[in-house]
Amino acid sequence: MNAHTARVLHAGQVAQKVSAFYERHPYPPPVDDLERYRKLWNDARRRADVHLFWPDENYRDDRSILIAGCGTSQAAKYALRWPHARVTGIDVSATSIENTAMLKRKYNLDNLDLHQLPLECATELGCSFEHVVSTGVLHHLPDPDKGLQALHDVLAPDGAMHLMVYAPYGRAGVYLLQEYCRRLGIDTSSQEIRDLAASLSALPPDHPLVPLLRNSPDFRDEAALADALLHPQDRAYSVPQLLDFLAAAGLNFGRWMRQAAYLPQCGALASTPHQALLNRLPLAEQYAAVELFRGSMLRHSAVAYRNDRPKHDSIRFDGDAWLGYVPIRLPDTIVVQEKLPPRAAAVLINRNHNYTDLYLPIDARQKKLFDAIDGKRSIGEIAADSTLRDTARVLFEGLWWYDQVVFDTSRC
Ligand SMILES: C[S@@+](CC[C@H](N)C(=O)[O-])C[C@H]1O[C@@H](n2cnc3c(N)ncnc32)[C@H](O)[C@@H]1O
């Protein structure tokens, strides 16, 4: 047997193990009620979502969407939230596809197609997709590069990809326990998972897994525990590794789904003596440095585009183009008006942020502009009085950094 054949055989065995694992422990745990999810996805949420991926395109809700490694419910959720879109879900696990098919029947999701298919074979679907979503999957593949290349190959030239992969530093405790379980030969029977759960309560309080057990939904039940600690194949990507991973597949990094946690000008790092040094770095280096400084990121959720995508302007606040941007508030943001810091009229928080230092205080003048956001008027229209321009520029750039708004720049 030569080295190549051995590698291919090994990859085949890993893929088989991963697929058998998900047959036994479908993840996320199957659900049969999507009513709360359906209610969550109103027009405002849909509009914000579209302009996060496609700031400079007119709003459209009829895109073709591929959910690669859809698990038990993700493809059904997308079909429900985008009733005019054509959604395709693929997964290697028959159990996951069956559960999604049950949801399709229950919610009459005629816009949903399902296939039991490895994402490495996505081109066999014979079409391309304007939106490709793959969250929590690529890091479990025997050859993630091959998987991402296959997703690139089915991404339409103007399409957008949403990826989520594990990040290494916040998962240090997970990797310690994975290795511990491997050494003890712990497998994935229900009894072994229950024993593992019981043993975890004896972990020393300063073990790196303890904060995750306390705070993360990834450990709330048996399936989640197995997915995190007994997975047969699991790797993580630091920021530089993720950017290399994308580049090798012919993709460009677009943005983080939530970017404040990666920006040195947001949160506690902004008031350290390192601010000037951090600002001198190119953006990719800033993200990498902030990941190291935060030290506890568990996953990266990123938007990527094909590197041969026709040119699009990025969001910027030099020049005058920003005056034409239409700000759209992101859902899950809240305005706090009690117990405020000195001179603040409000503090803005995005509830999807995992870090408590990511809050944006605004003063009374800024709050007036903020309250004028209606999803229709551009910044220039909101700050029509030219004496407000500087205040508006600082405010709207801050709102952008802190994931309070996305922009519809299609009118620019
Ligand atoms: C952790 S779950 C994530 C499910 C879903 N993407 C979500 O975010 O809820 C990983 C899923 O990827 C599937 N999967 C693993 N390897 C795959 C492959 N090569 N091709 C397609 N799906 C795969 C598993 O069966 C499982 O359903």
The ligand as a MOL file (V3000), in Angstrom:
LIG
                    3D

  0  0  0     0  0            999 V3000
M  V30 BEGIN CTAB
M  V30 COUNTS 27 29 0 0 0
M  V30 BEGIN ATOM
M  V30 1 C -22.6030 19.6670 14.4250 0
M  V30 2 S -23.7540 19.1920 13.2070 0 CHG=1
M  V30 3 C -24.2090 20.7980 12.5560 0
M  V30 4 C -25.5540 20.8120 11.9270 0
M  V30 5 C -26.0040 22.1520 11.3490 0
M  V30 6 N -25.0990 22.6530 10.3370 0
M  V30 7 C -26.1920 23.1910 12.4160 0
M  V30 8 O -25.4170 24.1360 12.4990 0
M  V30 9 O -27.1470 23.0360 13.1930 0 CHG=-1
M  V30 10 C -22.7360 18.5400 11.8990 0
M  V30 11 C -23.5360 17.9180 10.7760 0
M  V30 12 O -22.6680 17.7040 9.6700 0
M  V30 13 C -22.9760 16.4540 9.0830 0
M  V30 14 N -21.8070 16.0090 8.3240 0
M  V30 15 C -20.6560 15.4780 8.7970 0
M  V30 16 N -19.8300 15.1920 7.7780 0
M  V30 17 C -20.4830 15.5510 6.6380 0
M  V30 18 C -20.1600 15.5230 5.2520 0
M  V30 19 N -18.9970 15.0570 4.8430 0
M  V30 20 N -21.0670 15.9850 4.3710 0
M  V30 21 C -22.2680 16.4440 4.7860 0
M  V30 22 N -22.6300 16.4800 6.0710 0
M  V30 23 C -21.7510 16.0540 7.0020 0
M  V30 24 C -23.3330 15.5950 10.2620 0
M  V30 25 O -24.0720 14.4570 9.8760 0
M  V30 26 C -24.1230 16.5590 11.1340 0
M  V30 27 O -25.4810 16.5320 10.8200 0
M  V30 END ATOM
M  V30 BEGIN BOND
M  V30 1 1 1 2
M  V30 2 1 2 3
M  V30 3 1 2 10
M  V30 4 1 3 4
M  V30 5 1 4 5
M  V30 6 1 5 6
M  V30 7 1 5 7
M  V30 8 2 7 8
M  V30 9 1 7 9
M  V30 10 1 10 11
M  V30 11 1 11 12
M  V30 12 1 11 26
M  V30 13 1 12 13
M  V30 14 1 13 14
M  V30 15 1 13 24
M  V30 16 1 14 15
M  V30 17 1 14 23
M  V30 18 2 15 16
M  V30 19 1 16 17
M  V30 20 1 17 18
M  V30 21 2 17 23
M  V30 22 1 18 19
M  V30 23 2 18 20
M  V30 24 1 20 21
M  V30 25 2 21 22
M  V30 26 1 22 23
M  V30 27 1 24 25
M  V30 28 1 24 26
M  V30 29 1 26 27
M  V30 END BOND
M  V30 END CTAB
M  END
